[in-house]
């Protein structure tokens, strides 16, 4: 999770540099979209962790299903 957040932090720093250097709005918007998607993925990963802790089941099949659902959310949300 920390690595994901550090990547996002780098993306946001790059966005600031793009704006400060006067890059075209479309370029900035594209990078903003990428940063937002990365943040969404980090959010869904964190929520999956929360669900796993809440369920507190040692059943491997349940954990695999939670992971599968998380990957679907990350991909299509």
SVG drawing of the C-alpha trace seen along z (x, -y; Angstrom):
<svg xmlns="http://www.w3.org/2000/svg" viewBox="-17 -28 25 50">
<polyline fill="none" stroke="black" stroke-width="0.4" points="0.0,0.0 2.8,-2.4 4.4,-1.8 1.1,-2.6 0.7,-5.8 4.3,-6.8 3.6,-6.3 0.5,-8.4 2.5,-11.1 5.0,-11.1 2.2,-11.5 0.7,-14.5 4.2,-16.1 4.5,-15.6 1.1,-17.2 2.2,-20.3 5.2,-20.5 3.1,-20.2 0.8,-23.0 3.7,-25.2 5.4,-24.7 2.3,-25.5 1.6,-22.1 -1.6,-21.9 -4.8,-21.2 -5.4,-18.0 -2.0,-16.6 -2.7,-17.6 -6.2,-16.2 -4.9,-12.8 -2.4,-12.6 -5.0,-13.7 -7.2,-10.9 -4.3,-8.4 -3.7,-9.7 -7.3,-9.5 -7.5,-5.9 -4.4,-5.0 -6.0,-6.5 -9.3,-4.5 -7.3,-1.3 -5.5,-2.1 -8.9,-2.8 -10.4,0.5 -7.3,2.4 -7.6,0.7 -11.4,1.6 -10.6,5.2 -8.2,5.3 -11.0,3.8 -13.4,6.5 -11.0,9.3 -10.4,8.0 -14.1,7.6 -14.9,11.0 -12.1,12.5 -12.5,15.9 -9.6,18.2 -11.4,19.9 -9.0,19.7 -11.9,19.9 -13.6,16.8 -10.3,14.9 -9.8,15.8 -13.3,14.6 -12.7,11.3 -9.4,10.9 -11.2,11.7 -13.9,9.2 -11.3,6.6 -9.5,7.2 -12.8,6.7 -13.5,3.5 -10.0,2.2 -10.3,3.1 -13.8,1.8 -14.6,-0.9"/>
</svg>
